Amino acid sequence: MIDSTLFYADAQTTITSFAQNGETKTAADCLINGGPMTGASISGDIIIADGLDIPDFAFSRNTKITSVTAAGDIGCIVMGAFRESSAIFTFNDVRFIGEHAFCKCSEIFTFNNVRFIGAFAFRESSGDITFNNVTLIGKGAFYESSGDITFNNVGTIDEGTFAHSSGDITFNNVGTIDEGTFYKSTSKITFNDVETIEKSTFYESSGDITFNNVRFIGAFAFRESLGDITFNNVGTIDEGAFYESSGDITFNDVETIDEGAFNESSGDITFNDVETIGAHAFVESSGDITFNNVGTIDECAFVESSGDITFNNVGTIDECAFYKSTGKITFNDVETIGKYAFRESSSD
C-alpha cells in the first residue's frame, strides 16, 4: 500500500483550456488549487499543462467533463482526483496515481508509463483501461473493477489488487503477482510471460485464465479456483497449487509438479509434456486426467484418486503411486512400474 501523502506537496493544476457555462476560459482562469471539489464546475474537454500535479478530490464527482488530456507529463494524480468521473482520459507519463483517484470512473483510459498505482485507485471502475509500463500496482487498486484492462510491462502486482474483478484482463510481461491478487475474481485473464505467481493468488477465482510462459506457481495459488485454465510453458508448480480446484486445466510443457499440487482437485486436467510429477501430487483428486509424455511419477502421487486417468508415454511410475485409487486407468507405453504401485487399488 502506497501513502499518497508522500507524493503530495502544494499540489496545483493548470488547465490550459476548458469550457464553463458555454464560455471558453483562458490559462489565467485555469489554476486549480488543492481542496475538495475545486474543479467541480468545469465542463467540456480539458487539457492539463505539462509537469503539474492534480490535487486531492479536485474533480471529484464532476460528470460534466467529457475528456481529460495531458499536454505533457503529470507528476501526481492524488487521492480521489477524478472519483466518479465519466470523462475519457489520455495520459502520457504519470509518476503516481493516488488512492481512489479514479474510483467508480466509467469511461476509457489510456496510460503510457506509470510508476505507481496506489491502493484502490480504480476501485469499482467500469471503463476500459490500457497501461503501458507500470512499476508497481498497489493493494486493491482494481478491487471490484469491471472494465477490460490491458497491461504491457508490469513490475509487481500487489496483494488483493484485482479481488472481485470481473472484466477481461490481459497482461504482457509481469514480474511478480503477489498473494491474493485475484481473490474471488471472475475475470477472464490472459498472461503472457510471468516470472512468479505467489501463494493464494487466484484463491476462489472463477474466470477462465490462460498463461503463456510462467516460471513459478506458488503454494495454493489456485486454491478452490473454479475457472478453466490453460498453461503453456511452466517451470515449477508448487505444493497445493490447485488444492480443491474444480475447473478444467490444460498444461503444455511443465518441468516440475510439486507434492500435493492437485490434492482434492475435481476438474478435468490434460498434461502435455511433464518431466516430474511429485509425491502426493494428486491425492484424493476426482477429475479425469490425461497425461501425454511424462518422465517420472513419484511415490503416492495418486493416492485415493477416483477420476479416470490416461497415460501416454511414461518413463517411471514409482512405488505406491496409485495406492487405493478407484478410477479407471489406461496406460499406453510405460517403461518402469515400481513395487506396490497399485496397492489396494480397485481401479480397472
C-alpha positions as CSV (number, residue, x, y, z in Angstrom):
1,M,0.0,0.0,0.0
2,I,1.4,3.4,-1.0
3,D,0.7,6.5,1.0
4,S,-0.3,9.3,-1.4
5,T,0.8,12.0,1.0
6,L,4.4,11.0,0.3
7,F,3.9,12.3,-3.2
8,Y,1.9,15.4,-2.4
9,A,3.3,18.9,-1.8
10,D,1.4,22.1,-2.6
11,A,-0.3,20.4,-5.5
12,Q,-1.9,22.6,-8.1
13,T,-3.1,22.0,-11.7
14,T,-3.2,24.4,-14.6
15,I,-5.8,23.7,-17.2
16,T,-4.8,25.2,-20.5
17,S,-8.3,25.2,-21.9
18,F,-11.8,24.3,-20.8
19,A,-15.4,25.5,-21.2
20,Q,-17.5,26.8,-18.3
21,N,-21.1,27.9,-18.8
22,G,-20.5,27.8,-22.6
23,E,-17.6,30.2,-22.4
24,T,-14.0,29.2,-23.3
25,K,-11.6,30.1,-20.4
26,T,-8.0,31.3,-20.8
27,A,-5.0,30.0,-19.0
28,A,-5.2,32.8,-16.4
29,D,-8.6,31.4,-15.3
30,C,-7.4,27.9,-15.0
31,L,-5.5,27.4,-11.8
32,I,-7.0,24.6,-9.7
33,N,-5.6,24.6,-6.1
34,G,-5.8,21.8,-3.6
35,G,-9.0,21.1,-1.9
36,P,-12.2,19.0,-2.4
37,M,-14.3,19.8,-5.5
38,T,-12.3,22.8,-6.6
39,G,-12.8,21.8,-10.2
40,A,-16.4,20.8,-9.8
41,S,-17.8,23.5,-12.1
42,I,-15.5,22.8,-15.0
43,S,-17.1,21.2,-18.1
44,G,-16.2,20.0,-21.6
45,D,-12.9,18.8,-22.9
46,I,-9.9,19.9,-20.7
47,I,-6.2,19.9,-21.4
48,I,-3.8,19.7,-18.4
49,A,-0.5,21.6,-18.6
50,D,2.8,19.8,-18.6
51,G,4.6,18.6,-15.4
52,L,1.9,19.5,-12.8
53,D,0.1,17.7,-10.0
54,I,-3.7,17.2,-9.8
55,P,-4.8,17.8,-6.2
56,D,-6.8,15.7,-3.8
57,F,-10.5,15.4,-4.9
58,A,-10.1,18.4,-7.4
59,F,-12.6,17.0,-9.9
60,S,-14.4,14.5,-7.6
61,R,-17.9,13.6,-8.8
62,N,-17.6,16.0,-11.8
63,T,-19.7,14.4,-14.5
64,K,-19.6,17.4,-16.9
65,I,-16.1,16.9,-18.1
66,T,-16.1,14.9,-21.3
67,S,-12.4,14.3,-21.8
68,V,-9.1,14.9,-20.0
69,T,-5.8,15.0,-21.9
70,A,-2.3,15.8,-20.5
71,A,-0.3,18.2,-22.7
72,G,2.9,16.5,-21.3
73,D,3.9,14.6,-18.2
74,I,1.9,14.5,-14.9
75,G,3.6,14.4,-11.5
76,C,0.8,13.0,-9.3
77,I,-2.9,12.3,-9.7
78,V,-3.6,12.2,-6.0
79,M,-6.4,11.0,-3.7
80,G,-9.9,10.9,-5.3
81,A,-8.9,13.5,-8.0
82,F,-11.4,12.2,-10.6
83,R,-13.6,10.0,-8.4
84,E,-16.9,9.1,-10.1
85,S,-16.0,10.9,-13.4
86,S,-17.4,9.9,-16.7
87,A,-14.6,11.5,-18.8
88,I,-12.3,9.9,-21.3
89,F,-8.7,10.1,-20.1
90,T,-5.4,10.1,-22.0
91,F,-2.2,10.5,-20.1
92,N,1.5,10.0,-21.1
93,D,4.0,9.8,-18.2
94,V,2.4,9.8,-14.7
95,R,4.6,9.4,-11.7
96,F,1.9,8.4,-9.2
97,I,-1.8,7.6,-9.2
98,G,-3.1,8.0,-5.7
99,E,-5.7,6.2,-3.6
100,H,-9.2,6.2,-5.1
101,A,-8.0,8.6,-7.8
102,F,-10.3,7.1,-10.5
103,C,-12.7,5.2,-8.2
104,K,-16.0,4.4,-9.9
105,C,-15.0,6.0,-13.2
106,S,-16.8,4.6,-16.2
107,E,-15.1,5.7,-19.4
108,I,-11.9,4.8,-21.4
109,F,-8.4,5.3,-20.0
110,T,-5.0,5.2,-21.7
111,F,-1.8,5.5,-19.7
112,N,1.7,5.4,-21.1
113,N,4.3,5.0,-18.4
114,V,3.0,4.9,-14.8
115,R,5.4,4.3,-11.9
116,F,3.0,3.7,-9.1
117,I,-0.7,2.9,-8.9
118,G,-1.9,3.5,-5.4
119,A,-4.3,1.5,-3.2
120,F,-7.9,1.3,-4.6
121,A,-7.0,3.8,-7.3
122,F,-9.5,2.2,-9.8
123,R,-11.9,0.6,-7.3
124,E,-15.2,-0.2,-8.8
125,S,-14.2,1.4,-12.1
126,S,-16.1,0.2,-15.2
127,G,-14.1,1.8,-18.0
128,D,-11.7,0.0,-20.4
129,I,-8.1,0.8,-19.5
130,T,-4.7,0.3,-21.2
131,F,-1.4,0.7,-19.3
132,N,2.0,0.7,-20.9
133,N,4.9,0.3,-18.4
134,V,3.9,0.1,-14.7
135,T,6.4,-0.3,-11.9
136,L,4.0,-1.2,-9.0
137,I,0.3,-1.8,-8.8
138,G,-0.8,-1.2,-5.2
139,K,-3.2,-3.1,-2.9
140,G,-6.8,-3.3,-4.1
141,A,-6.1,-1.0,-7.0
142,F,-8.7,-2.6,-9.2
143,Y,-11.0,-4.1,-6.5
144,E,-14.4,-4.9,-8.0
145,S,-13.4,-3.3,-11.3
146,S,-15.5,-4.5,-14.3
147,G,-13.9,-2.9,-17.4
148,D,-11.5,-4.6,-19.8
149,I,-7.9,-3.9,-18.8
150,T,-4.6,-4.4,-20.8
151,F,-1.2,-4.2,-19.1
152,N,2.1,-4.1,-21.1
153,N,5.1,-4.5,-18.9
154,V,4.4,-4.6,-15.1
155,G,6.9,-5.0,-12.3
156,T,4.9,-6.1,-9.3
157,I,1.1,-6.6,-8.7
158,D,0.4,-6.2,-5.0
159,E,-1.9,-8.3,-2.8
160,G,-5.6,-8.1,-3.5
161,T,-5.2,-5.9,-6.5
162,F,-7.9,-7.5,-8.6
163,A,-10.1,-9.0,-5.9
164,H,-13.7,-9.4,-7.1
165,S,-12.8,-8.0,-10.5
166,S,-15.0,-9.1,-13.5
167,G,-13.6,-7.5,-16.7
168,D,-11.3,-9.2,-19.2
169,I,-7.7,-8.6,-18.3
170,T,-4.6,-9.1,-20.4
171,F,-1.0,-8.9,-19.0
172,N,2.1,-8.8,-21.2
173,N,5.4,-9.2,-19.3
174,V,4.9,-9.4,-15.5
175,G,7.5,-9.8,-12.8
176,T,5.6,-10.9,-9.6
177,I,1.9,-11.4,-8.9
178,D,1.5,-11.2,-5.2
179,E,-0.7,-13.3,-2.9
180,G,-4.4,-12.9,-3.0
181,T,-4.2,-10.7,-6.1
182,F,-7.2,-12.2,-7.9
183,Y,-9.2,-13.4,-4.8
184,K,-12.8,-14.3,-6.0
185,S,-12.1,-12.7,-9.3
186,T,-14.5,-13.7,-12.2
187,S,-12.4,-12.0,-14.9
188,K,-11.2,-13.8,-18.0
189,I,-7.5,-13.3,-17.8
190,T,-4.6,-13.8,-20.2
191,F,-0.9,-13.7,-19.1
192,N,2.0,-13.6,-21.4
193,D,5.4,-14.0,-19.7
194,V,5.2,-14.2,-15.9
195,E,8.1,-14.7,-13.5
196,T,6.4,-15.6,-10.3
197,I,2.8,-16.3,-9.2
198,E,2.8,-16.1,-5.3
199,K,0.7,-18.3,-2.9
200,S,-3.1,-18.0,-2.9
201,T,-3.0,-15.6,-5.9
202,F,-6.2,-16.9,-7.5
203,Y,-7.9,-18.3,-4.4
204,E,-11.6,-18.9,-5.2
205,S,-11.3,-17.2,-8.6
206,S,-13.8,-18.4,-11.3
207,G,-12.8,-16.8,-14.6
208,D,-11.1,-18.6,-17.4
209,I,-7.3,-18.0,-17.4
210,T,-4.6,-18.5,-20.0
211,F,-0.9,-18.4,-19.1
212,N,1.9,-18.3,-21.7
213,N,5.4,-18.8,-20.1
214,V,5.3,-18.9,-16.3
215,R,8.4,-19.7,-14.3
216,F,6.9,-20.4,-10.9
217,I,3.4,-21.1,-9.5
218,G,3.4,-20.7,-5.7
219,A,1.7,-22.8,-3.0
220,F,-2.1,-22.8,-3.1
221,A,-2.0,-20.2,-5.9
222,F,-5.3,-21.5,-7.4
223,R,-6.8,-23.0,-4.2
224,E,-10.6,-23.6,-4.7
225,S,-10.4,-21.9,-8.2
226,L,-13.4,-22.7,-10.5
227,G,-12.4,-21.4,-13.9
228,D,-10.9,-23.2,-16.8
229,I,-7.1,-22.7,-17.0
230,T,-4.6,-23.2,-19.8
231,F,-0.8,-23.1,-19.2
232,N,1.8,-23.1,-21.9
233,N,5.3,-23.5,-20.7
234,V,5.6,-23.7,-16.9
235,G,8.7,-24.1,-14.8
236,T,7.5,-25.3,-11.3
237,I,4.1,-25.9,-9.9
238,D,4.5,-25.7,-6.1
239,E,2.8,-27.8,-3.4
240,G,-1.0,-27.4,-3.1
241,A,-1.1,-25.0,-6.0
242,F,-4.5,-26.4,-7.2
243,Y,-5.8,-27.7,-3.9
244,E,-9.6,-28.3,-4.2
245,S,-9.7,-26.6,-7.7
246,S,-12.6,-27.7,-9.9
247,G,-12.1,-26.0,-13.3
248,D,-10.8,-27.8,-16.3
249,I,-7.0,-27.3,-16.7
250,T,-4.6,-27.9,-19.6
251,F,-0.8,-27.8,-19.3
252,N,1.5,-27.8,-22.2
253,D,5.2,-28.2,-21.3
254,V,5.8,-28.4,-17.5
255,E,9.1,-29.0,-15.8
256,T,8.0,-30.0,-12.2
257,I,4.7,-30.6,-10.4
258,D,5.5,-30.5,-6.7
259,E,3.9,-32.7,-4.0
260,G,0.3,-32.1,-3.2
261,A,-0.1,-29.7,-6.1
262,F,-3.6,-31.0,-7.1
263,N,-4.8,-32.5,-3.8
264,E,-8.6,-32.9,-3.8
265,S,-8.9,-31.2,-7.2
266,S,-12.1,-32.2,-9.2
267,G,-11.7,-30.6,-12.6
268,D,-10.6,-32.5,-15.8
269,I,-6.9,-32.0,-16.4
270,T,-4.7,-32.5,-19.5
271,F,-0.9,-32.5,-19.4
272,N,1.3,-32.5,-22.4
273,D,5.0,-33.0,-21.7
274,V,5.8,-33.2,-18.0
275,E,9.2,-34.0,-16.6
276,T,8.3,-34.9,-13.0
277,I,5.1,-35.4,-11.0
278,G,5.9,-35.1,-7.3
279,A,4.9,-37.3,-4.4
280,H,1.2,-36.9,-3.3
281,A,0.6,-34.5,-6.2
282,F,-3.0,-35.8,-6.9
283,V,-4.1,-37.2,-3.6
284,E,-7.9,-37.6,-3.5
285,S,-8.3,-35.9,-6.8
286,S,-11.5,-36.8,-8.6
287,G,-11.3,-35.3,-12.0
288,D,-10.4,-37.1,-15.2
289,I,-6.8,-36.6,-16.1
290,T,-4.8,-37.2,-19.3
291,F,-1.0,-37.3,-19.5
292,N,0.9,-37.2,-22.7
293,N,4.6,-37.7,-22.3
294,V,5.7,-37.9,-18.6
295,G,9.2,-38.6,-17.3
296,T,8.7,-39.7,-13.7
297,I,5.6,-40.2,-11.5
298,D,6.8,-40.1,-7.8
299,E,5.6,-42.3,-4.9
300,C,2.0,-42.0,-3.8
301,A,1.3,-39.4,-6.5
302,F,-2.4,-40.6,-7.0
303,V,-3.3,-42.0,-3.6
304,E,-7.1,-42.4,-3.2
305,S,-7.7,-40.7,-6.5
306,S,-11.1,-41.5,-8.1
307,G,-11.1,-40.0,-11.6
308,D,-10.3,-41.8,-14.8
309,I,-6.6,-41.4,-15.8
310,T,-5.0,-41.9,-19.1
311,F,-1.2,-42.0,-19.6
312,N,0.5,-41.9,-23.0
313,N,4.3,-42.4,-22.8
314,V,5.6,-42.6,-19.2
315,G,9.1,-43.3,-18.1
316,T,8.9,-44.4,-14.4
317,I,5.9,-44.9,-12.1
318,D,7.2,-45.1,-8.5
319,E,6.1,-47.3,-5.6
320,C,2.5,-46.9,-4.3
321,A,1.8,-44.3,-6.9
322,F,-1.9,-45.4,-7.2
323,Y,-2.5,-46.6,-3.6
324,K,-6.2,-47.0,-3.0
325,S,-7.1,-45.4,-6.3
326,T,-10.6,-46.2,-7.7
327,G,-10.8,-44.6,-11.1
328,K,-10.3,-46.3,-14.5
329,I,-6.6,-46.1,-15.5
330,T,-5.3,-46.5,-19.1
331,F,-1.5,-46.8,-19.8
332,N,0.0,-46.6,-23.3
333,D,3.7,-47.2,-23.3
334,V,5.3,-47.3,-19.8
335,E,8.9,-48.1,-19.1
336,T,9.0,-49.0,-15.4
337,I,6.3,-49.6,-12.8
338,G,7.6,-49.6,-9.2
339,K,6.6,-52.1,-6.4
340,Y,3.2,-51.8,-4.8
341,A,2.4,-49.1,-7.4
342,F,-1.3,-50.2,-7.3
343,R,-1.5,-51.4,-3.7
344,E,-5.1,-51.7,-2.6
345,S,-6.2,-50.1,-5.8
346,S,-9.7,-51.0,-7.2
347,S,-9.1,-49.3,-10.5
348,D,-9.7,-51.0,-13.8
